[in-house]
Amino acid sequence: MELSDANLQTLTEYLKKTLDPDPAIRRPAEKFLESVEGSQNYPLLLLTLLEKSQENVIKVCASVTFKNYIKRNWRIIEDEPNKICESDRIAIKANIVPLMLSSPEQIQKQLSDAISIIGREDFPQKWPDLLTEMVNRFQSGDFHVINGVLRTAHSLFKRYRHEFKSNELWTEIKLVLDAFALPLTNLFKATIELCSTHANDASALKVLFSSLILIAKLFYSLNFQDLPEFFEDNMETWMTNFHTLLTLDNKLLQTDDEEEAGLLELLKSQICDNAALYAQKYDEEFQPYLPRFVTAIWNLLVTTGQEVKYDLLVSNAIQFLASVCERPHYKHLFEDQNTLTSICEKVIVPNMEFRAADEEAFEDNSEEYIRRDLEGSDIDTRRRAACDLVRGLCKFFEGPVTGIFSGYVNSMLQEYAKNPSVNWKHKDAAIYLVTSLASKAQTQKHGITQANELVNLTEFFVNHIQPDLKSASVNEFPVLKADGIKYIMIFRNQVPKEQLLISIPLLINHLQAESIVVHTYAAHALERLFTMRGTSNTTLITAAEMMPFVEVLLTNLFKALTLPGSSENEYIMKAIMRSFSLLQESIIPYIPSVITQLTQKLLAVSKNPSKPHFNHYMFESICLSIRITCKANPDAVGSFEEALFMVFTEILQNDVQEFIPYVFQVMSLLLEMHKNEIPSSYMALFPHLLQPVLWERTGNIPPLVRLLQAYLERGANTIARAAADKIPGLLGVFQKLIASKANDHQGFYLLNSIIEHMPPESVDQYRKQIFILLFQRLQNSKTTKFIKSFLVFINLYCIKYGALALQEIFDSIQPKMFGMVLEKIIIPEIQKVSGQVEKKICAVGITKILTECPPMMDTEYTKLWTPLLQALIGLFELPEDDTIPDEEHFIDIEDTAGYQTAFSQLAFAGKKEHDPVGQMVNNPRIHLAQSLHKLSTACPGRVPSMLSTSLNAEALQYLQGYLQAASVTLL
């Protein structure tokens, strides 16, 4: 694409269309942009538009499109085409920083993100002048520019907070510190001075405080991995100014908004984080400053209101105290009973209260409420921080703290009992306090794993939780219902099983609650209970114990999906999946109605898939329905195909990318259920599966390969008879996969199925070419994974076509090649093969080479006979060689840049491991002994003499053991 006005105009029109709410206009425009994004100059056209377009909406749209384009394409993946040409890459890096700094803030943010994505790949090696270019801008004095630099630096350096330690990381951080630490410190001091100068100028203060927030964030990132020498030497400057800012109060920076945190709150929150980082990681160096920070943060907590805008600040401040009180040498600060009482009374209890804002979120923003409460993304909530502080204090003061809180819990429950409808929030706080006191250690998977001995959990459950759940109305006091259900979920390992069994019908009943939070929690609690392990590795709750509730459980779960706000509720769908898995054949009577409802849901969500977890569990549930039913009645597979194929066809025709990998997995499962010929409905689809465009998406590869394998297993003869013209297409797929280090094993899965199942005459003409392709790949890049797959393939070929055919095909490519393969690949590498079936294939194949290949006995190949036998005995007896050369360590990881529908394996569409040798050979060791016996009968005297001259003693001993076990001798 040229950088021309015509192209800019075209691009403008298509970008406009991508904003259209009508999918009939939007989708084709998106497809067009996707089709041209590989063209040279495309990114430069986008940058030109965002700089020069007259329409603001086009500028913003171009900046977002550009950022997403960079996210998808900048990373260069080995074996895959480079999606951005080198000249475009150079031009982007040359222009993007000045463009970002001169753009309005909305566009600046998008370009700043794009710079950090490019920086992640190219900085510092391929973009050495980025830092200098940024630091030089600090001198400009223009805070719009300075904030642009700081924002970019923040998005570039924040990954230091979660990167693993490595030499490359240290080198990079050192480079950044050398260039950046001093200018950042000078900027920090200068900005604070400007704040004093402009103390009465609200608009100047806003810009300056935005800078200070970013500077404080950068301080956190640069200090996270280790305490840099520069910051240790300049700790006085940083900490004194941080302390001053913590205690600062400027009326001009206060906001009237009760919801949104202002600049002052955000800055103080970040300073609390910075102080907590130093208190936790560098406590020795930080010790002189700690007392004044504790005092400042304590005062902050006591004087800050309950409004939502202070939530982040309060939670970070409490987290600071929590991190300090857990450290043994700060213990003395908290020992006094009055201090503990004061913390409990003034900090913990007030921040556990259920506020009007929480109630509003519970009712009107339930998805966010659930995410924070259930999934632990409530890191920045007051309640979570207060809980962490309770846990921290209990480390050294469990007795006194439990004592103080027990009094609070009792008085709260008494208040509730006086007038439940008015005082229900007191009971909510009491439940929360008990939960935070009792839970010492918790995991998402198992709930509480360690509890406070001083709290009687079962008694509290029976007296205070069950009554709420047993009340006649499921819609009364929804917050307390949710608390009760959450209590069961959290303490499921501490509450006795008989109490859990009493709770199950109560939970099933609450699936009908109108409150989204309540019916979601009920579904989640059931799902968690169904996954608990009992003794002897079975589930704690058995299918037999669930029998009385099967119908009402399934009815209420599916009904819950029709409640307002829950049509794509992932917790309900996960509970459906888990119920099927637990109940197994008990669900068969309900399958006709269940599969209809699942299919309707699938059709509805395929129009616009937006909830990946929901979709995944829905497909898992479909697979379970198929497996459970067809296990009892294999002929039922047809009725599933009837129900599903119409929706599947629509998904494939509309190219619903998110669902296609799932559809292929379900189709594989259905096709594998067929015992006889392959149905014509599948054969009609076969040519479409070979279209190159489907194989471009990495997420499609594993399920598509499996589906093609199912076609070959069930219908190889049909393909050879009715679709022989498609065999080159099938081999074309193999050729594409084999060229990629990430997907070569998938290519071998396909090739092995072709060799195993296709009639020999149908692939005769292609065989030599297959081997040539494999040798070319071996020459170009020989990886451990490729060699392992290659060894399994040649041995499978040997089993299928005979050892002589294997020797002949090798030697037809190049004379004496068979000997080279034995000497350079099979003998030295066979020890690397892993997996029972793979080892068995190799053992049977090598046995055939040793005993059914005449050239091995009377040509120059004979010298390799004993080393090959020695290698085979090694495969049987020596530990697997799992060493991988250093440079290969990172190859197999398929890490696709940006959003691409990655492949999500459906657990319940799992494929049984297939053994191509099967019953033909049960024990490969005995098979070797019998084959050697047969060979020695054909040429007496030869085998023992070859063994006695060059097989080592240990291997000979093993071999004698095999011969004895097989009751044969060598002649």
Secondary structure, 3 states (H helix, E strand, C coil): CCCCHHHHHHHHHHHHHCCCCCHHHHHHHHHHHHHHCCCCCHHHHHHHHHHHCCCHHHHHHHHHHHHHHHHHHCCCCCCCCCCCCHHHHHHHHHHHHHHHHHCCHHHHHHHHHHHHHHHHHHCCCCCCCHHHHHHHHHHHCCHHHHHHHHHHHHHHHHHHHCCCCCHHHHHHHHHHHHHHHHHHHHHHHHHHHHHHHCCCCHHHHHHHHHHHHHHHHHHHHHHHCCCCHHHHHCHHHHHHHHHHHHHCCCHHHCCCCCCCCCHHHHHHHHHHHHHHHHHHHCHHHHHHHHHHHHHHHHHHHHHCCCCHHHHHHHHHHHHHHHHHHCCHHHHHHCCCHHHHHHHHHHHHHHHHCCCHHHHHHHHHCHHHHHHHHHCCCCCCCHHHHHHHHHHHHHHHHHHHHHHHHHHHHHHHHHHHHHCHHHHHHHHHHHHHHHHHHHEEEEECCCEEEEECCCCCHHHHHHHHHHHHHHCCCCCCCHHHHHHHHHHHHHCCCCCCHHHHHHHHHHHHHHCCCCCHHHHHHHHHHHHHHHCCECHHHCECCCHHHHHHHHHHHHHHHHHHCCCCCCCCCHHHHHHHHHHHHHHHHHHHHHHHHHHHHHHHHHHHHHCCCCCHHHHHHHHHHHHHHHHHHHHHCHHHHHHHHHHHHHHHHHHHHCCCCCCHHHHHHHHHHHHHHCCCCCCHHHHHHHHHHHCHHHHHCHHHHHHHHHHHHHHHHHHHHHHHHHCHHHHHHHHHHHHHHHCCCCCHHHHHHHHHHHHHHCCHHHHHHHHHHHHHHHHHHHHHCCCHHHHHHHHHHHHHHHHHHCHHHHHHHHHHHCCCHHHHHHHHHHHHHHHHCCCHHHHHHHHHHHHHHHHCCCHHHHCHHHHHHHHHHHHHHHHHHCCCCCCCCHHHCCCCCCCCCCCCCCCCCCHHHCCCCCCCCHHHCCCHHHHHHHHHHHHHHHCCCHHHHHHHHHCCHHHHHHHHHHHHHCCCCCC
